[in-house]
């Protein structure tokens, strides 16, 4: 397909051909030509104006996770690019495919100390997989195709596309390559010869376990995983990013494992397992409770990862299987397996007993304020399973991770534990609402994060998005204060700040906002929100 136009027009047309439907960004001086091209192309990507670049990145991040598409974000040179970096660490660490488009200074101005001049290749090298610099308009279409290919190949991640402002105005005739960002490319298992060994280890184990990460979501291997776990009789834990990869009401579900929002019996089981199979997870310290669940002394550990540099890395001596989770599971299901009904029933009985104790209702009268666990459980009881949930990395993460019961078969809970940057939930909720416009979105935020990102409430109102924000207020940087409480002998420093009336702030932006002090008041407000209007609950 031939196309003739300016570099900006070629970029917009390339995004359209690739199937990009939404682009998040903030305009700047060096990107004016791009915005002009976006405005003149009625069939191009729908532009979402964010209130700062870091928020735009978080929107694209969350959008990509649940839409299963490449998220696209745009920023200008200088301050736009440097602000954008703050939102890219999370998707880079969490393996989320993004196309990061930035405009740069005029090619003729390089090295002249021009305002906003910065080496963007070096700037983005720590938070993107790859950087593509477009030196001529004729390179634009192939540059976009290359960026999308790299973003979705192997371990997904952000890729930077850097375009000097004069290239946007330069004209060229190009051939648009066939490309689509809708689904990740087919990825296979590379060392198939060890699959029989993996199956044999699982069959011979007395206390096996399966730990799932976000790789299951990118493979969309949810159904295959259930069949695999049931056939092999494997109890299943997930990481925080893997939450939703397996139904948490299933008799074989251990829930979330690790160091931040785990179910205690999940870590207990993994700590004493004799064979543990990690699939699509980093298997890092957080995911394994400081390498205690399972310990590195576990007799047999198998690690399946699409990235050859990660497979087996954190458990020396483990069996590394490089490949896609879905293809690996399909191949394992071809292996003969002896019946292990007695083992499976014993595992189910063990899980049922621990789960019953874990799910006992908490005290009806917490010593102070509202119990976040009760809030999380009440929200799910009220609206059921068919909603999307996002939370901040601090206080909301352990409560949502542990007490929100995911029905499985999709990624429905987004918690930023790649880097754990604050100020994520409010803009991420925008990305979720745009990715799944028929789903209700609930966002759990807190005082410190609210102050960082509350400007995006204007975006929510402007777009009329049906998002419910639950603001958990503790008047401090609560997670850090808790660490000081437990590990620094209650020497609190740098964590307390002045009060902010979040209800007044939300109201000023045009949301319906309510302050609640009891669970009964919360229940009443949730009922008022059933009409789909935006609300901020403090």
C-alpha positions, 0 to 999 in steps of 0.5 A, a space after each residue: 500500500 503506497 502512501 504519500 504525505 508528511 512524516 506526521 501524516 505517515 506516522 498517523 496512517 501507519 498507526 491506523 494500519 497497525 490497528 491502533 485505536 487509542 493514543 494517550 499524550 500531552 502536546 508540546 512545541 516539537 509535536 505540533 505537526 503531529 497533532 495537526 495530522 491527528 486532528 485532520 485524520 478522522 479515521 486515525 487513533 483517538 487521542 486522549 489528552 492526559 494532564 501530564 506525561 507520566 499519567 499518559 504512560 500509566 493510561 497506556 500501560 493499563 490499557 495494554 494490559 486488559 485490551 491485550 494490545 500495544 498501548 501507545 503514548 506520545 510526548 514532546 521533547 525536553 520536559 515532556 520526555 523526562 516526565 514520560 520516563 517516570 511512567 515507563 519504569 512500571 511497564 518495562 519491569 512488568 513486561 507491558 508492550 508500549 509504543 512510546 512516541 516522542 518528538 525531538 528538536 530540529 535535526 539542524 539544532 542538534 548540539 546547539 544547546 537548543 531548549 529541550 535538547 536532551 539525548 533521548 536514546 540515552 534517556 529512554 535506554 533504561 526504561 525501554 527495550 529498544 529505541 528507534 530514531 526516525 531520521 527521514 520521513 521515508 523511514 517512518 512506516 518501517 520504523 513504526 513496524 519495527 517498534 511494534 515488532 520489538 515491543 511484542 516479541 519475546 518478553 513484551 515491553 516499551 519501545 521508543 520511537 523518536 522523531 525530530 520535529 522537522 521530520 514530521 513536516 518532511 514529505 515522502 512517498 512510502 510503502 506501508 508494511 502490513 502490520 497489526 498490534 492486536 495480538 502478540 505474535 506466536 511464540 513457541 517452546 525452544 527446548 522441547 527435549 526437556 518437556 518429558 522431564 518436566 512432566 515426569 517430575 510433576 508426576 513423581 512429586 508428593 507436594 508439587 506446585 504451579 506458580 503463574 505470572 503475567 505471561 499467562 495473561 499475554 498468552 491468553 492461556 487461561 483455559 489451558 492452565 485450568 486443564 493442566 492443573 486439574 490433569 496433573 493435580 497441581 495446586 496453583 498460586 499466582 504472583 500479583 501480576 498473575 492474579 486472574 490467571 487461575 480461578 481463585 475459587 477453584 479447589 486447587 487455588 492457593 491464591 496470591 503468593 509472595 511478600 505483598 498481599 499473599 495468602 499465608 497458606 499459599 506461602 506455607 504450601 510453597 515453602 514445603 513443596 518438593 517440585 515447583 513449576 514457575 510459568 511466566 513470572 520473574 520469580 523474584 524476591 517479592 513473588 517468592 517471599 524473599 526466596 522462602 516460598 519456595 526456598 532455593 533449596 527446594 529439590 526441584 524447580 522448573 522455570 518457564 519464561 519467554 526470556 532466555 535471560 530470565 528463565 532459571 535465573 533466580 533459582 540456580 540449578 533449576 530446570 529452565 524452559 524457554 518459551 511461551 506459556 501457552 505453547 509449553 502447557 499444550 506440549 505438557 498436556 501431550 505427555 502421558 501421566 499416571 493417575 494421582 487421585 489420592 495426591 490430588 484429593 489430599 492437596 484439595 483437602 489441605 487447601 480447603 481447611 486453610 482457606 476456611 480459616 483464612 476467610 473467617 470474617 475479621 473483627 466487626 469493630 477494628 480499633 480505628 477507622 475502617 478495615 481496608 479488608 472489609 472495604 474490598 470485600 464489600 465492594 466485590 460483594 456489591 458489584 460481583 466479579 464483572 468489574 475491573 480493579 486497579 490499586 495503588 502500590 502502597 496500602 491498596 495492593 496487599 488488601 486487593 491482592 489478598 482479599 479480592 477473589 478473582 474469577 479467573 480467565 482474564 486479567 481483571 486486577 491491575 496492581 503496579 508491582 513492576 516498580 511500584 510507583 505511586 500515582 498509578 491508580 487514577 490514570 490507570 483507571 482511565 486506560 482500563 475504562 477505555 479498553 473495556 468500555 462496558 465494564 465498571 472500573 473501581 480504583 483504590 487510591 490513597 493520600 500520597 498517590 492522590 496528591 500526585 495524580 488527582 489532576 487526571 480526575 478532570 480527564 475522567 469527567 471530560 471523558 465521562 468515564 464510569 469509574 468509582 474511586 475509593 480513597 483510603 485516607 490515613 493522612 500519611 505516606 502509609 506504607 512507608 510509615 508502616 515500615 518505620 513502625 515495624 523496622 525503625 522502632 516507630 521513628 517516623 520521619 518524612 511521612 506525615 503531611 497536611 490534610 487534604 480534603 479529597 472530597 472537596 478536590 474531587 467535587 471541584 473537578 466535577 465528580 460526585 464525591 462522598 465521605 464515609 465513616 462506617 461500612 453502612 455508609 459505604 454500602 449506601 454510597 455504593 448503591 448510589 453509584 449503581 447508576 454508572 455516574 463517576 464518584 469519589 468515595 473518601 
